[in-house]
Amino acid sequence: MKRFLLVLRWSLLVILFLAIGTLVTAWFIDSRQTNEDLLAEFRHQRIRPAVHHYQIKDGNEPPRTIRFMETPALPGDSALPVVLFVHGAPSSLSFFNEFFKDTNLLKRAQLVAVDRPGYGYSDYGRVETSIVRQAEFLQPLIDRYASAPYLMVVGSSYGGSVSARLAMNNPEAVNHVVFVSSALGPGLERTYPISHWVDTPLLRWGIPPLLRLANDEKLAHRKALEAILPDWPKIKANITMLHGQRDELVYPTNVSFAQQHLINARVKQFLLPENRHDIVFNKREYMTQILLDILDKLPKNEEAKPKQMVMKGKAVASRLYSSVMVR
């Protein structure tokens, strides 16, 4: 009995030590890159992205600032399809940097990545737990590329939830959605007990901002997904789903949920038997090939329409106020 208690005590001490060490480390880890960092990241590439910011009204609150980066559009009357990447949590647009270095993908599409509200340099720390609201804040990007010959939205994890809402709101503009390890069905993801503990006033102050943002979204995610549940039939885009069958964070049952609710969309699925919640990292080349296969099957007339790049507002006003060319 004494030996059991000794082992238990040391086990608890090790767990406590690791938890504290993780929190301390998290305070110093920043998934963001400044505009200058991005400049250095892509300096030696032939096709280099530019970084932009826009502001959008947020009711009676201060305006929201959203940052995104895009590769150049083709000059003249020709135009490339657009691929818009939406990251999960905790993360930023830098999560997709390696795609912006893939020469095959750069030849076939104009690439765009965005810092979701509260992450990266989109008002870092200013959390928004409503999927409906997050999609409203990203709507100017859909408007900007509405004249593109083909618009594909790629959503990873929580970014898949927001991508789904963008497709619901824009059935005529969004042509394809790629869900990668995406949380789509209410309750079809793991919420660890510690998520509720760290949300208490006693512990919340000690949690690094990046983890606190993700935790706030996690605890509100079920209700946020329930709010968009009636609108799944509005999606008319083609759908491709990539999910790891060993994903214990966002369950593979999200794939069957989507298939049941996407009644007006064509769905193709890729279930990866050996993968967990790690597809973007560990299967990036495989994922890139899927994107290229989609682009290669586009009719030629969908790659040659003239495109007018605009930033306009719908229900709320938006303003493109700065840009940085990564040279």
C-alpha positions in Angstrom: 0.0 0.0 0.0 2.8 2.4 0.9 4.5 1.6 -2.4 1.3 2.4 -4.3 0.9 5.7 -2.5 4.5 6.6 -3.2 4.1 5.8 -6.9 0.8 7.8 -7.0 2.4 10.8 -5.3 5.3 10.9 -7.7 3.0 10.4 -10.7 0.9 13.4 -9.6 4.0 15.4 -9.0 5.3 14.6 -12.5 2.0 15.5 -14.1 1.9 18.8 -12.2 5.5 19.5 -13.2 4.7 18.8 -16.8 1.5 20.9 -16.7 3.3 23.9 -15.2 6.2 23.5 -17.7 3.7 23.4 -20.6 2.0 26.6 -19.4 5.3 28.4 -18.9 6.5 27.3 -22.3 3.2 28.4 -23.9 3.7 31.9 -22.6 6.8 32.2 -24.8 5.6 30.4 -27.8 4.0 32.7 -30.5 2.5 31.1 -33.6 2.3 34.5 -35.2 4.7 36.1 -37.7 4.9 39.8 -38.1 4.8 41.3 -41.6 8.6 41.5 -41.4 8.9 37.9 -40.5 6.8 36.9 -43.5 8.9 39.2 -45.7 12.0 37.2 -44.6 10.1 33.8 -45.0 9.4 34.3 -48.7 12.2 36.7 -49.7 13.9 34.2 -52.0 10.8 33.0 -53.9 9.9 34.0 -57.4 6.2 34.3 -56.5 5.9 36.2 -53.2 2.8 37.1 -51.3 1.7 40.5 -50.2 0.2 41.1 -46.7 -3.0 43.2 -46.4 -5.2 44.4 -43.6 -8.8 45.6 -43.6 -11.2 46.9 -41.1 -14.9 45.9 -40.7 -17.6 47.3 -38.4 -18.5 45.3 -35.3 -21.7 46.8 -34.1 -21.2 49.2 -31.2 -17.7 47.7 -30.6 -14.5 49.1 -32.1 -13.9 48.0 -35.7 -12.3 44.7 -36.3 -9.0 44.4 -38.0 -8.4 41.4 -40.2 -5.0 40.5 -41.7 -4.5 38.3 -44.8 -1.8 37.5 -47.3 -2.2 36.7 -51.0 0.0 35.8 -53.9 -0.3 38.0 -57.0 -3.1 37.7 -59.4 -2.2 37.2 -63.1 -2.1 40.5 -65.1 -4.3 41.2 -68.0 -7.5 39.3 -68.8 -6.4 35.9 -67.5 -7.1 34.9 -64.0 -6.2 32.0 -61.7 -8.6 30.1 -59.4 -8.4 31.3 -55.8 -7.6 29.0 -52.8 -8.5 30.6 -49.4 -7.0 28.9 -46.4 -8.7 29.2 -43.0 -6.8 28.0 -39.9 -7.9 26.3 -36.7 -7.1 26.9 -33.1 -4.6 27.9 -31.7 -2.9 29.0 -34.9 -2.5 31.8 -37.5 -2.2 32.2 -41.2 1.5 31.1 -40.9 0.1 27.6 -40.4 -0.1 27.4 -44.2 3.3 28.9 -45.1 4.5 25.7 -46.8 1.7 25.7 -49.3 2.8 29.2 -50.3 6.2 27.7 -51.2 4.9 24.9 -53.4 5.7 25.9 -57.0 3.2 23.5 -58.5 0.4 25.0 -56.5 1.6 28.6 -57.1 1.4 28.0 -60.8 -2.2 26.8 -60.6 -3.9 29.1 -58.2 -3.8 32.4 -56.4 -3.3 31.5 -52.7 -4.8 33.4 -49.8 -4.5 32.8 -46.1 -6.2 34.8 -43.3 -5.7 35.3 -39.6 -9.1 34.4 -38.1 -10.6 37.0 -35.7 -8.6 37.1 -32.4 -5.6 35.2 -33.9 -2.3 36.3 -35.5 -2.6 40.0 -36.2 -6.4 40.1 -36.5 -6.8 41.8 -33.2 -4.9 39.2 -31.3 -6.6 38.2 -28.1 -10.0 39.7 -29.0 -11.9 36.4 -29.1 -15.1 35.8 -31.1 -16.8 32.5 -30.2 -19.7 32.8 -32.7 -19.1 31.1 -36.1 -21.8 33.3 -37.6 -19.9 36.4 -36.5 -16.5 35.1 -37.6 -17.9 34.4 -41.1 -19.3 38.0 -41.2 -15.8 39.3 -40.4 -14.3 37.3 -43.2 -17.0 38.0 -45.7 -15.0 40.9 -47.3 -12.5 38.2 -48.5 -15.3 36.3 -50.3 -16.4 39.6 -51.8 -12.8 40.4 -52.9 -12.6 37.1 -54.9 -16.2 36.8 -56.0 -15.2 37.5 -59.6 -12.5 34.8 -59.6 -13.1 32.0 -62.1 -13.2 29.5 -59.2 -13.1 29.9 -55.5 -12.0 27.1 -53.2 -12.0 27.5 -49.4 -9.8 25.2 -47.3 -10.7 25.0 -43.7 -8.6 23.1 -41.1 -10.1 22.0 -37.7 -12.1 25.0 -36.3 -11.4 26.8 -39.6 -13.7 24.1 -41.2 -16.6 25.4 -39.2 -16.0 28.9 -40.4 -15.5 27.7 -44.0 -18.8 25.9 -43.8 -20.6 29.1 -42.8 -18.9 31.0 -45.6 -20.2 28.4 -48.0 -23.7 28.7 -46.5 -23.7 32.5 -46.9 -22.2 32.4 -50.4 -23.6 29.4 -52.4 -23.0 31.1 -55.7 -19.5 32.4 -55.0 -17.9 29.5 -53.2 -17.3 26.6 -55.7 -15.5 24.1 -53.5 -14.8 23.5 -49.8 -12.0 21.3 -48.6 -12.6 20.2 -44.9 -9.4 19.1 -43.3 -9.8 17.4 -39.8 -12.8 19.8 -39.5 -15.1 20.1 -36.5 -18.6 20.3 -38.1 -21.1 18.4 -36.0 -22.2 19.7 -32.5 -20.5 17.6 -29.8 -18.4 15.5 -32.2 -15.0 16.5 -30.7 -13.2 15.9 -27.4 -13.4 18.5 -24.7 -11.0 17.7 -21.9 -12.0 18.4 -18.3 -9.1 20.7 -17.9 -10.8 23.0 -20.4 -13.5 23.7 -17.8 -11.1 24.1 -15.0 -8.9 26.7 -16.6 -12.0 28.7 -17.5 -12.6 29.5 -13.8 -11.6 33.0 -12.6 -9.0 31.5 -10.3 -7.0 29.9 -13.1 -7.9 31.8 -16.2 -5.5 34.7 -15.5 -2.5 32.3 -15.7 -3.4 30.8 -19.1 -1.4 32.2 -22.1 -3.6 34.3 -24.4 -3.2 31.9 -27.3 -4.5 28.9 -25.3 -7.2 31.0 -23.7 -8.5 32.0 -27.1 -8.6 28.4 -28.2 -10.2 27.3 -25.0 -12.9 30.0 -25.2 -13.8 28.8 -28.7 -13.7 25.1 -27.6 -16.2 25.6 -24.8 -18.6 27.6 -27.0 -18.2 25.4 -30.1 -21.1 23.1 -29.6 -23.6 26.0 -29.3 -21.9 27.8 -32.2 -22.3 24.8 -34.4 -25.9 24.3 -33.3 -26.6 27.9 -34.5 -25.7 27.0 -38.1 -27.3 23.6 -38.1 -30.4 24.6 -40.1 -28.3 26.1 -42.9 -26.4 23.1 -44.1 -28.7 22.6 -47.1 -27.7 26.1 -48.4 -24.2 24.7 -49.3 -24.1 24.0 -53.1 -20.3 23.8 -53.4 -18.4 20.6 -54.2 -17.0 19.1 -51.0 -13.8 17.2 -50.3 -13.2 15.9 -46.8 -9.8 14.7 -45.4 -9.9 13.2 -41.9 -7.7 10.9 -39.9 -9.4 7.8 -38.7 -7.3 8.0 -35.5 -8.3 11.6 -34.8 -9.1 11.7 -31.1 -9.5 15.4 -30.9 -12.1 16.0 -33.7 -13.8 12.7 -34.3 -14.0 11.0 -37.7 -17.8 10.9 -37.2 -17.7 14.5 -38.5 -17.4 13.1 -42.0 -20.6 11.1 -41.7 -22.3 14.1 -40.1 -21.4 16.3 -43.1 -22.5 13.7 -45.6 -25.9 13.5 -44.0 -26.4 17.3 -43.9 -24.8 18.3 -47.3 -27.9 17.3 -49.2 -27.3 19.8 -52.1 -23.6 19.2 -52.5 -21.4 16.5 -54.0 -19.1 15.0 -51.3 -15.9 13.2 -51.8 -14.1 11.8 -48.7 -10.5 10.7 -47.9 -10.2 8.9 -44.6 -6.6 8.3 -43.7 -6.2 5.2 -41.5 -2.9 6.1 -39.8 -3.5 9.8 -39.1 -4.7 11.7 -36.1 -5.3 15.5 -36.0 -2.1 16.1 -38.0 -2.9 16.0 -41.7 -1.7 19.5 -42.5 1.6 18.8 -40.9 2.2 15.1 -41.7 0.3 14.8 -45.0 0.9 18.1 -46.5 2.2 16.8 -49.9 -0.8 14.4 -50.0 -3.2 17.3 -49.3 -1.5 19.5 -51.9 -1.9 16.8 -54.5 -5.7 16.7 -53.7 -5.9 20.4 -54.2 -4.0 20.1 -57.5 -6.3 17.3 -58.7 -9.3 19.5 -58.0 -7.7 22.4 -59.9 -6.6 20.2 -62.8 -10.2 19.0 -63.4 -11.6 22.5 -63.8 -12.9 23.3 -67.3 -10.5 25.6 -69.1 -13.1 28.4 -69.3 -13.1 28.6 -65.5 -9.4 29.5 -65.6 -9.6 32.3 -68.1 -12.3 34.7 -67.0 -11.2 38.3 -66.3 -11.2 39.0 -62.6 -11.8 42.4 -60.9 -10.2 42.4 -57.5 -12.4 44.4 -55.1 -12.9 44.9 -51.4 -16.4 45.8 -50.7 -18.9 45.6 -47.9 -22.4 44.1 -47.6 -24.3 44.4 -44.4 -21.2 46.0 -42.8 -18.6 48.4 -44.2 -15.0 47.3 -44.7 -11.9 49.2 -45.8 -8.6 47.9 -47.1 -6.2 50.2 -45.3 -2.7 48.9 -45.7 -0.7 46.4 -47.6 2.9 45.1 -47.4 4.5 43.5 -50.4 6.8 40.7 -49.3 9.9 41.4 -51.5 
